[in-house]
Amino acid sequence: MTPKKAGGELPEPWRAVEERAVSWLAAHHTRFDPDTAEEGAVLFARKALVEMALLTGLRARLDPAPFDEDYQRLFDRMGAVARRPSYRELVGRDERALLLYAGTHAALRLCGQDDDEFHHLIEQSAAGRYATCFERIPYRQLDLLHTLELAGVEHRLPPIEATLPFTLFCADPSVLGLGDRDIYAITHTIFYATDFGLRVPQWPTDFDLSRAVHLLEALCLLCRRRGNADLVGELLCSLLCLGIRDSAEAERAWAFLSEVQEPDGRVAGPEGIVHPGLEGRDDEYRSWATAYHTTIVAALAGLLARSSSVVRCRRPARPKAPDASPFETALRRATVWLAEAAVTADLEDALPAAAAAARGARSIREPELAHSALGSVVKRAEAEPSPSLWRRVGADVVFECAHGLRATSRSCATLDLFLEGTATALAGLTAIPAAAVGGVMQLTRLGLLAEQTAHSLITSAGPAPLMAEGRPPAVTARDLIQYAGDDPSRLPSSCGSSAHAVGERLAAGLPAACQDYKLDEVAVLLQGLALLGWADHRVVRDGLEFLLRQQSPSGAFGYPAADDPQQRASLQRRWTQSCVVALSSPAVPGFGPAAGHML
């Protein structure tokens, strides 16, 4: 990673990224000419031309220096196409495609090459009571308004400020539900509203720049983890247009673009960027068609980064922490529901429910909420004096039951025997696997393992095996949670420089877990991220909001969308257990101080 320059300036890669990108675009300038396109690819070439024209026009606008050879070649190609009647007069025959031609005319104007005849054609099309009137989604309406502004075409349409409140960007959406098209809508809203960083628009009254910046940075992280250079470039441009330069995520985005840019300057776009009808073309065409847009975006990012005309503003303070009361209310309701479910469920289903209820109750300092559940499972467990019962339910359940019983001054003979036997076995070892570290810490807290012995065992096992690349994010999160043993300070200090990379992997797995409705995975990923120090990250905050919206009036979490009563009960019990464990984590926002006594 290239370090930041003194004074908070952007890292160095931006200049090289732009120069290489423009060089590659110039080397392929003929591809932007519709007259050279094969049949069936003409419209694609017109679209590419107007995007190249915008880059060229912005270069003239943002940098007063004369064009270098590469930019001049792009300008010459744009001008040659625009002078042809076979191109410019199409706007009078296809008013719906106004923006394809108005954008080229606007770029010529930005380059000081206004054309009265072309301008007249654009004006006539805009005045035809259709081209500017048919229904457009909000960011497309902003595109129209901005293009007409740059083209110098008068109109009676509502201004940009009147459209912004209806945009996805100004609605402050959850980062976890956004698809690629949504992200493009967000980035283009910013481009047009800010005039590519040359103005600060009149945002809606409830617009929060801090939340907007964190939304863009979170999206940048997710797109970077997917390897989508096109969206990474657009999001980087968006941050620059908002005046944000002091951004660790922007630095990572620059490093990513530098890494994926090929030696000749080409930056490959994501799969599916080319219309299926164009896939049969030759390799050289496909190489251009799949990369020209992403390469333009990379060049634009470099141009915005180096221009002294683009606005700069101080990075806003972090968004205020969420109110803890909704989390505590949700946790209490879920704890009560689990405690009731534990009384009626079969023993092996009841034990995890009672354990989670005990954890939730201790977290909100109402241990009595789990009394009935623990009493029920203890009575039944002692009636089945098989030591294999506690082995079958898992270490997490065992330790939560133990802590819960101690909080209520109760005991379970079979559980105590199992714990004592486990502690005796560990005391005879000199090393343990990383996955056993959390258990050692729990036994120490229960007073069953000497601190010196525990320290020796814990230091014998580092978390590196648990963080290996290629492991499913939810599995990694689960293992790290067990390793941390509910100690919020343990993972950041133990994982060192790897902690951020692991956090990125977990964060990148969260959107799919939400979309696939795997609430167990959502809960464990959020808990793992919180323990890694990501509690204030936009991805975690939006994930917690998602979880809270899955709680039913009964207090249970999740909507099974199934009719069978047993299946419904099983799924809701499992999901609610996972959510209670996550929400009661000491590292989760709103519960750190209150849950500290759990350690």
Buried (B, 14 or more C-beta within 10 A) or exposed (E): EEEBEEEEEBBBBBEEBBBBBBBBBBBBBEBBBBEBBEEEBEEBBBBBBBBBBBBBBBBBBBBEEEBBEBBEBBBBBBBEBBBEEEBBEBBBEEBEBBBBBBBBBBBBBBBEBEBEEBBEBBBBBBBEEEBBEEEBEBBBBBBBBBBBBBBEBEEEBEEBEEBBBBBBBBEBBBBBEBEBEEBBBBBBBBBBBBBBBBEBBEBBEEBBBEBBBBBBBBBBBBBBBBEBBBBBBBBBBBBBBBBBBBBEBBBBBBBBBBEBBEEEBBBBBBEEBBEEEBEEBEEEBBBBBBBBBBBBBBBBBBBBBBBEEBBEEEBBEEBEEBEBEBBBBBBBBBBBBBBBBBBEBEBEBBBBBBBBBBBBBBBBEEBEBBBBBBBBBBEBBEEEEEEEBBEEBBBBBBBBBBBBBBBBEEEBEBBBEBBEEBBEEBBEEEEBEBBBBBBBBBBBBBEBBEEEBBEBBBEBBBBEEBBEEEBEBBEBBBBBBBBBBBBBEBBBEBBEEEBBEBBBBBBBBBBEBBEEBBBBBBBBBBBBBBBBBBBBBBBBBBBBEBBBEBBBEEBBBBBBEEEEEEEBBBBBBBBBBBBBBBBBBBBBBBBBEBBEEBE
